[in-house]
Amino acid sequence: MLSKKYLKELGAGDAEAAFEVECEGHVLVLPSGRVLIDAVRGLSYAMVRRCVFDTRLAEVAESTGARVLFETEAVSVKSNDGEVTIRDKRGDSYRARYVVIATGMRGSLASLLGFPPLDPDTFGHCWGTEAPYDTASQVAKWRLEYGFTPIFLFFGIVTYGYFWVFPKAKHMNVGMGTTLRESRSYGRLHLEGYAKGLRVAKKLGVLDDTSPFKVDRGWILPSRPRKRTYSVEARALLMGDAMGFVHPATGEGISSALRSGMLAAQTVKEALDADDSSVLARYEERW
């Protein structure tokens, strides 16, 4: 579990309190209907709800002296005379020697600083929901069936992707995803494919009740980093989704966001210590 390892290295182990369910492997449902059970000793996934996990991370950051500003939208960023100035939507400004952009892939700050865009041909598109559910009872049945708590991946329902069922505490995350290019041609298949996935999940006993699950959200994922992730001139680094740092097969991004944030912090500190912005070039070598 890379995220747990990185949180401890960051001194943010307290954020593990947000981990809700630990899954020790996968159950893969193939297009033929064949089921593969895959539990690997030492491999596990910590399932979190982002609203809980992100709040916990902010609390840990504040406890170490960071100043966290909520409901503060940065709308412009400029680099001049050895410092960076950021202005928010209210007109307030903030100055720093360097800036780390962690806005996710949809933020505009990276483009304002002249970073090359993410390649839309590498984007994935996901849709689904995270709904309240009696997860404890369902997981108990899974453990009787498979001997461990799995995540479920259904193949053949969507092209170049999968339908998934992920357990959370008192919630179940159910969704599906494919490439953005493929998704653009789907039309009604977005909802029809989702409904088919629910039927298969119920038939196999993965979900006893599918009524809570309706598509109410969608999101885009990058799967390849930008061609450049640092700028000496702009005195800036990108991290996480903003740099396109997401696992290209699974879409998981928390562990790589943590790791890239660690490398960004290390590089910025070295640039500050040396009073030399050219040190930022070490970042791309490291990741």
C-alpha positions in Angstrom: 0.0 0.0 0.0 2.1 2.9 -1.3 -0.1 5.6 0.1 0.3 4.4 3.7 4.1 4.2 3.1 4.3 7.8 1.7 2.0 9.2 4.5 4.4 7.9 7.1 7.4 9.3 5.3 5.7 12.6 5.1 5.0 12.6 8.9 1.2 12.5 8.0 0.5 9.0 9.3 -2.5 10.4 11.3 -4.3 10.7 8.0 -4.6 6.9 8.0 -7.6 7.5 10.3 -9.5 8.3 7.1 -8.9 4.7 5.7 -12.3 3.0 5.8 -12.0 -0.5 4.3 -8.9 -2.5 3.4 -9.2 -4.7 0.3 -6.6 -7.5 0.0 -7.1 -8.4 -3.7 -9.4 -8.4 -6.7 -12.3 -10.4 -8.2 -12.2 -10.0 -11.9 -15.3 -10.8 -14.0 -14.3 -11.5 -17.6 -16.5 -10.9 -20.7 -17.1 -14.6 -20.9 -18.6 -14.6 -17.4 -15.6 -16.4 -16.0 -14.5 -15.1 -12.5 -10.9 -14.9 -11.5 -10.0 -14.5 -7.9 -6.7 -12.7 -7.3 -5.4 -12.2 -3.8 -1.7 -11.4 -3.5 0.0 -11.6 -0.1 1.2 -8.2 0.9 -0.9 -6.4 -1.7 -3.8 -4.3 -0.3 -5.9 -1.2 -1.1 -7.0 1.3 1.4 -10.4 2.6 0.4 -11.2 6.2 1.3 -13.9 8.8 0.6 -12.1 11.9 -0.7 -14.2 14.3 1.4 -13.0 12.6 4.5 -9.4 12.0 3.4 -8.8 15.5 2.1 -10.2 17.0 5.3 -7.9 14.9 7.4 -4.9 15.9 5.2 -5.7 19.5 5.7 -5.9 19.1 9.5 -2.5 17.3 9.5 -1.0 20.1 7.4 -2.4 22.8 9.7 -1.0 21.0 12.8 2.5 21.3 11.3 2.2 25.0 10.7 0.7 25.2 7.2 -1.9 27.9 6.6 -4.9 26.4 4.7 -7.3 28.8 3.0 -10.7 27.4 2.2 -13.1 28.8 -0.4 -10.1 30.6 -1.9 -9.9 30.3 -5.7 -6.7 31.3 -7.3 -7.4 33.0 -10.7 -4.0 34.3 -11.7 -0.3 33.6 -11.1 2.7 35.6 -12.3 6.5 35.2 -11.9 8.6 38.3 -11.7 11.9 39.5 -10.0 12.6 36.2 -8.2 9.1 35.6 -6.7 5.7 34.4 -7.6 2.5 36.4 -7.1 -0.9 34.6 -6.9 -4.2 36.5 -6.9 -7.4 35.0 -5.8 -11.0 35.7 -6.9 -11.5 38.3 -4.2 -8.5 40.3 -5.3 -6.2 39.3 -2.4 -2.7 38.4 -3.4 0.0 36.1 -2.0 3.7 36.1 -2.7 6.2 33.2 -2.5 9.7 32.3 -3.8 8.3 29.2 -5.6 4.9 27.7 -6.3 3.7 24.1 -6.5 0.6 23.7 -8.6 -1.7 20.9 -7.2 -5.0 22.0 -8.8 -5.9 18.8 -10.5 -6.0 18.4 -14.3 -8.8 21.0 -14.8 -7.1 24.0 -13.1 -6.0 26.9 -15.3 -2.8 28.0 -13.3 -0.5 25.6 -15.2 -1.5 27.0 -18.6 -1.2 30.6 -17.2 2.4 29.8 -16.4 3.1 28.4 -19.9 3.2 24.7 -19.2 2.3 22.5 -22.2 -1.2 21.1 -22.1 -2.2 17.6 -21.2 -2.9 15.5 -24.2 -6.7 14.9 -24.5 -6.0 11.7 -26.5 -4.7 10.2 -23.3 -7.7 11.1 -21.2 -10.0 8.6 -19.5 -13.7 9.3 -18.8 -15.5 7.8 -15.8 -19.0 8.0 -14.5 -21.0 6.6 -11.6 -21.8 7.3 -8.0 -20.9 6.8 -4.3 -24.1 5.9 -2.4 -24.9 5.1 1.2 -25.0 1.3 1.6 -25.0 -1.5 4.2 -21.3 -2.2 3.3 -20.6 -4.3 6.4 -23.2 -6.9 5.6 -22.2 -7.1 2.0 -18.5 -7.4 2.8 -19.3 -10.2 5.3 -20.9 -12.2 2.4 -17.9 -11.5 0.2 -15.5 -12.8 2.8 -17.5 -16.0 3.1 -17.4 -16.4 -0.7 -13.9 -15.4 -1.5 -12.0 -15.6 1.8 -10.9 -11.9 1.7 -12.3 -8.4 1.0 -11.9 -7.7 -2.7 -12.5 -4.9 -5.1 -14.5 -6.0 -8.1 -13.6 -5.2 -11.8 -16.0 -6.3 -14.5 -14.6 -6.4 -18.1 -16.5 -6.5 -21.4 -19.3 -4.1 -20.2 -17.4 -1.1 -21.4 -14.7 -0.9 -24.1 -11.1 -0.3 -23.1 -12.0 -0.1 -19.4 -14.1 -1.7 -16.7 -17.1 -1.5 -14.4 -16.2 -1.4 -10.8 -17.5 -2.0 -7.2 -15.4 -0.5 -4.4 -16.5 -0.8 -0.7 -16.3 2.2 1.6 -17.5 2.6 5.2 -21.4 2.8 4.9 -21.0 3.6 1.2 -20.4 1.8 -2.0 -18.6 3.3 -4.9 -19.9 2.0 -8.2 -18.8 3.3 -11.6 -17.3 2.6 -14.9 -14.8 4.1 -17.2 -13.1 4.0 -20.6 -11.0 6.3 -22.8 -12.5 9.8 -23.5 -12.2 9.1 -27.2 -14.2 6.0 -26.9 -16.7 7.5 -24.5 -17.6 10.3 -26.9 -19.3 7.8 -29.2 -21.4 6.2 -26.5 -24.5 8.3 -26.2 -27.1 6.2 -24.4 -24.5 3.5 -23.7 -23.3 5.5 -20.8 -26.4 4.7 -18.8 -27.2 1.4 -20.5 -23.7 0.1 -19.8 -24.0 1.2 -16.2 -27.4 -0.6 -15.9 -25.9 -3.7 -17.4 -23.0 -3.6 -14.9 -25.5 -3.4 -12.0 -27.4 -6.4 -13.4 -24.3 -8.5 -13.6 -23.2 -7.4 -10.1 -26.6 -8.5 -8.7 -26.6 -11.8 -10.6 -23.2 -12.7 -9.2 -24.2 -11.7 -5.6 -21.7 -8.8 -5.6 -24.5 -6.3 -4.8 -27.6 -7.6 -3.1 -29.4 -4.2 -3.7 -28.7 -2.1 -6.8 -31.4 0.5 -6.2 -29.2 3.1 -4.6 -26.9 3.4 -7.6 -27.7 6.1 -10.2 -25.2 7.9 -12.3 -24.8 11.4 -10.7 -21.3 12.3 -11.5 -18.6 12.0 -14.1 -14.9 13.0 -14.3 -11.9 13.1 -16.6 -8.6 11.5 -15.8 -5.2 12.1 -17.4 -3.0 9.0 -18.0 0.3 10.6 -19.2 2.4 13.4 -17.7 2.8 16.7 -19.5 5.8 17.1 -21.6 7.3 19.5 -19.0 6.5 19.5 -15.3 8.8 22.2 -14.0 9.6 25.8 -15.1 12.7 27.6 -14.0 11.4 30.9 -15.4 8.0 30.6 -13.8 9.6 29.2 -10.5 6.9 26.5 -10.5 6.5 22.8 -10.3 3.4 20.6 -11.1 2.3 17.6 -9.1 -0.4 15.0 -9.0 -3.2 15.2 -11.5 -2.0 18.7 -12.6 1.1 17.1 -14.0 -0.9 14.1 -15.4 0.5 11.7 -12.7 -2.3 9.0 -12.6 -1.9 5.3 -13.1 -2.7 4.7 -16.7 -4.5 1.4 -16.2 -6.3 1.8 -12.9 -6.8 5.6 -12.7 -5.6 5.6 -9.2 -3.9 8.9 -8.4 -3.6 9.4 -4.6 -0.3 7.5 -4.2 1.4 9.3 -7.1 0.1 12.6 -5.9 1.7 12.0 -2.5 4.9 10.9 -4.0 5.2 13.7 -6.5 4.4 16.2 -3.7 7.3 14.7 -1.7 9.7 15.1 -4.6 8.4 18.7 -5.3 8.9 19.7 -1.7 12.4 18.2 -1.6 13.3 20.0 -4.9 11.9 23.4 -3.8 13.8 23.2 -0.5 17.1 22.5 -2.4 16.4 25.5 -4.7 15.7 27.7 -1.6 18.9 26.5 0.1 21.0 27.1 -3.0 19.1 30.3 -3.9 19.1 28.9 -7.4 15.9 28.3 -9.4 17.7 26.1 -11.9 17.7 23.4 -9.2 14.0 22.8 -10.2 15.3 20.8 -13.1 16.1 18.0 -10.7 12.4 17.4 -10.1 11.7 15.8 -13.5 14.8 13.7 -13.2 13.5 12.4 -9.8 10.0 11.5 -10.8 
